[in-house]
Amino acid sequence: MSVHLATRKIKKEWTDYNEHMNMAYYVLIFDEAWEIILNKFKMGGSNAQITKRSTMVVETRTTYNNEVKENDEVEVILTHFDHDKKRLHLKCEMYEKKTNTLAATLESISLYIDLNKRKVTEFEKDKLKIMDEFINNHRNNFNSENLILSGKLKK
C-alpha cells in the first residue's frame, strides 16, 4: 500500500457538460494532496512565506484512466517520491473510492526556488534529512515502475 494523502468528494462545479469531472480539477486535487507532503517536508505555503523558498512544478504527466462524477469520492495516494539536491520527483494515483478504480495519475518534477532571487537553489540539510527519512520509511510502499520523468533527477 502506498502513502494515503487525501480523500475528496467531487463537487458539482468541478464537472463539465460531459457530466464528469473536468480535467483541470484532477490536477487541483493532486496539487492540494501534494501540499500535505510539502508541509511534512517544511516546504509548504506557510514555510515558503517565512523562508522565501518554495517549490515550483516544471513538468507533469497526467493520465485520465476512468471518469469520476459529481458526489463520487476519490482517494489520492503517493506511489513514488524521490529527490536530488534541487528537484522533487513524485507520482500520485487517484482512485474512485467506492469501486477502488484508478481514475487518474500524475507524475511531476518540481524545482526548489529561492523566492528572493527567483532562481533554483539547493535544499537545506534539514529538508534533505526529512525527505530521506520519509523515503526510507516508505520505500517498500513505493513503485518505481512506469515512471516517465525519473531521468530528470541529477543523482
C-alpha angles and dihedrals in degrees: 000000000000125000113291111224109171149341119219135181115223111245124216091240089059092061126086138207089287087063094240133096114292114241094246092064093055087062091045091054092047091048094050091048091049090054087066090062093042088057090053088053091049091245101105127114099283093048091047090056091052101039098031088227124114145155125257124193113235102173137018139177117199128185124195105208105166133002124253124200141204113303094013113131120226131194123210119209131184108232099174138016132173139147145190127203094294108011140070122206121193143163125199133184128207120210129191098239103218096052098024088230120159106249102174147340131215126195119183147171120215131187126218109238135198098220093201091061098024087227135124113264138178123265116258116250094251091055092047089052093050092049094046091050090049091051092047092049093049104029092111090053095054126092118207095184120115095013112156102183102042091103088067092075116094103217 
